[in-house]
Amino acid sequence: MKKILTIQNLKCSSCAQKIQKAVAQLVGVNEVKVDFAASQISLDVDQTKYAGILPTIKAITERVDPNATLTEN
């Protein structure tokens, strides 16, 4: 299942790379790309695991950059 999430207030491309690396390690995530310029996370995830993964992705985002917020499109 493909999903696009919007990241607001992300400070730098280095933060985007850290988020991408951490999310890629989650069980159920097949592919992830964090695009700093577009302020988006593109995900290919196991549909049955998405609801459980989303809060973890939000927590990772906030841990890397406390000012950043993540929303579903």
MIDOSE-1310 file (N, C-alpha, C; in nm, 2 decimals, decimal comma, always signed):
residues 73
mkki	+0,08/-0,12/+0,00/+0,00/+0,00/+0,00/+0,09/+0,12/+0,00; +0,06/+0,21/-0,09/+0,14/+0,34/-0,10/+0,07/+0,45/-0,02; +0,15/+0,52/+0,05/+0,09/+0,64/+0,13/+0,19/+0,75/+0,12; +0,13/+0,87/+0,12/+0,21/+1,00/+0,13/+0,18/+1,07/+0,26
ltiq	+0,28/+1,11/+0,33/+0,26/+1,18/+0,46/+0,33/+1,32/+0,44; +0,27/+1,42/+0,50/+0,33/+1,56/+0,49/+0,40/+1,59/+0,62; +0,52/+1,64/+0,60/+0,60/+1,69/+0,72/+0,61/+1,84/+0,71; +0,56/+1,90/+0,82/+0,57/+2,05/+0,83/+0,68/+2,09/+0,93
nlkc	+0,75/+2,19/+0,90/+0,85/+2,25/+0,99/+0,97/+2,17/+1,01; +1,00/+2,08/+0,91/+1,13/+2,00/+0,92/+1,24/+2,10/+0,89; +1,35/+2,10/+0,98/+1,45/+2,19/+0,97/+1,55/+2,17/+0,86; +1,59/+2,05/+0,84/+1,71/+2,03/+0,74/+1,70/+1,89/+0,67
ssca	+1,78/+1,88/+0,57/+1,78/+1,76/+0,49/+1,85/+1,65/+0,57; +1,94/+1,68/+0,66/+2,00/+1,58/+0,75/+1,89/+1,51/+0,84; +1,80/+1,59/+0,89/+1,69/+1,54/+0,97/+1,60/+1,44/+0,88; +1,58/+1,48/+0,76/+1,50/+1,40/+0,66/+1,57/+1,26/+0,65
qkiq	+1,70/+1,26/+0,63/+1,78/+1,14/+0,62/+1,77/+1,05/+0,74; +1,78/+1,11/+0,86/+1,76/+1,04/+0,98/+1,63/+0,97/+1,00; +1,52/+1,05/+0,96/+1,39/+0,99/+0,96/+1,38/+0,87/+0,87; +1,43/+0,89/+0,75/+1,42/+0,79/+0,64/+1,49/+0,66/+0,69
kava	+1,61/+0,68/+0,75/+1,68/+0,56/+0,80/+1,61/+0,49/+0,91; +1,55/+0,56/+1,00/+1,48/+0,50/+1,11/+1,35/+0,43/+1,07; +1,27/+0,49/+0,98/+1,15/+0,44/+0,93/+1,17/+0,31/+0,84; +1,28/+0,31/+0,77/+1,31/+0,20/+0,68/+1,33/+0,07/+0,76
qlvg	+1,37/+0,08/+0,89/+1,39/-0,03/+0,98/+1,27/-0,09/+1,04; +1,15/-0,02/+1,02/+1,03/-0,07/+1,09/+0,97/-0,19/+1,01; +0,93/-0,29/+1,09/+0,86/-0,41/+1,03/+0,73/-0,36/+0,96; +0,72/-0,40/+0,83/+0,60/-0,37/+0,76/+0,63/-0,26/+0,65
vnev	+0,74/-0,19/+0,67/+0,78/-0,08/+0,57/+0,86/-0,15/+0,46; +0,81/-0,15/+0,34/+0,88/-0,21/+0,23/+0,97/-0,11/+0,16; +0,93/+0,02/+0,16/+1,01/+0,12/+0,10/+0,97/+0,26/+0,16; +1,07/+0,35/+0,18/+1,04/+0,48/+0,23/+1,14/+0,58/+0,16
kvdf	+1,08/+0,70/+0,13/+1,16/+0,81/+0,08/+1,12/+0,93/+0,15; +1,21/+1,00/+0,22/+1,17/+1,13/+0,28/+1,23/+1,24/+0,19; +1,14/+1,32/+0,13/+1,18/+1,43/+0,04/+1,17/+1,56/+0,12; +1,29/+1,61/+0,16/+1,29/+1,74/+0,23/+1,23/+1,85/+0,16
aasq	+1,27/+1,87/+0,03/+1,22/+1,98/-0,05/+1,07/+1,98/-0,07; +1,01/+1,86/-0,08/+0,87/+1,85/-0,10/+0,79/+1,84/+0,03; +0,87/+1,82/+0,14/+0,81/+1,81/+0,27/+0,72/+1,69/+0,28; +0,76/+1,57/+0,22/+0,68/+1,45/+0,22/+0,76/+1,33/+0,25
isld	+0,68/+1,23/+0,31/+0,73/+1,10/+0,32/+0,65/+1,01/+0,23; +0,71/+0,94/+0,14/+0,65/+0,84/+0,05/+0,67/+0,70/+0,11; +0,57/+0,63/+0,13/+0,58/+0,50/+0,19/+0,52/+0,39/+0,11; +0,58/+0,27/+0,11/+0,52/+0,15/+0,06/+0,51/+0,06/+0,18
vdqt	+0,40/+0,04/+0,24/+0,38/-0,04/+0,36/+0,29/-0,15/+0,35; +0,30/-0,25/+0,44/+0,21/-0,36/+0,45/+0,08/-0,30/+0,50; -0,03/-0,32/+0,43/-0,16/-0,26/+0,46/-0,20/-0,30/+0,60; -0,18/-0,43/+0,64/-0,22/-0,47/+0,77/-0,14/-0,42/+0,89
kyag	-0,03/-0,36/+0,86/+0,06/-0,30/+0,96/+0,05/-0,15/+0,97; -0,01/-0,08/+0,87/+0,00/+0,06/+0,86/-0,05/+0,13/+0,98; -0,17/+0,10/+1,03/-0,23/+0,16/+1,15/-0,13/+0,16/+1,27; -0,06/+0,05/+1,29/+0,03/+0,04/+1,40/+0,16/+0,11/+1,37
ilpt	+0,20/+0,13/+1,25/+0,33/+0,19/+1,21/+0,32/+0,34/+1,22; +0,20/+0,40/+1,19/+0,19/+0,54/+1,18/+0,23/+0,62/+1,31; +0,18/+0,58/+1,43/+0,22/+0,65/+1,55/+0,37/+0,64/+1,57; +0,44/+0,53/+1,53/+0,58/+0,52/+1,54/+0,65/+0,61/+1,45
ikai	+0,60/+0,63/+1,33/+0,66/+0,72/+1,23/+0,65/+0,87/+1,29; +0,53/+0,90/+1,34/+0,51/+1,03/+1,40/+0,61/+1,05/+1,52; +0,63/+0,95/+1,60/+0,72/+0,96/+1,71/+0,87/+0,98/+1,67; +0,91/+0,91/+1,56/+1,04/+0,92/+1,51/+1,06/+1,06/+1,46
terv	+0,96/+1,11/+1,38/+0,97/+1,25/+1,33/+0,99/+1,35/+1,44; +0,91/+1,34/+1,54/+0,92/+1,44/+1,65/+1,05/+1,42/+1,73; +1,10/+1,30/+1,74/+1,22/+1,28/+1,81/+1,34/+1,34/+1,74; +1,34/+1,33/+1,60/+1,45/+1,38/+1,52/+1,44/+1,54/+1,52
dpna	+1,32/+1,59/+1,50/+1,30/+1,73/+1,50/+1,17/+1,77/+1,58; +1,18/+1,81/+1,70/+1,07/+1,84/+1,79/+0,97/+1,94/+1,73; +1,01/+2,02/+1,64/+0,92/+2,12/+1,58/+0,85/+2,07/+1,46; +0,88/+1,96/+1,41/+0,82/+1,90/+1,29/+0,69/+1,83/+1,33
tlte	+0,59/+1,84/+1,24/+0,46/+1,77/+1,26/+0,44/+1,69/+1,13; +0,37/+1,58/+1,15/+0,34/+1,48/+1,04/+0,19/+1,47/+1,03; +0,14/+1,48/+0,91/+0,00/+1,46/+0,88/-0,02/+1,36/+0,76; -0,13/+1,29/+0,77/-0,17/+1,21/+0,65/-0,23/+1,29/+0,55
n	-0,21/+1,25/+0,42/-0,28/+1,32/+0,31/-0,40/+1,24/+0,27
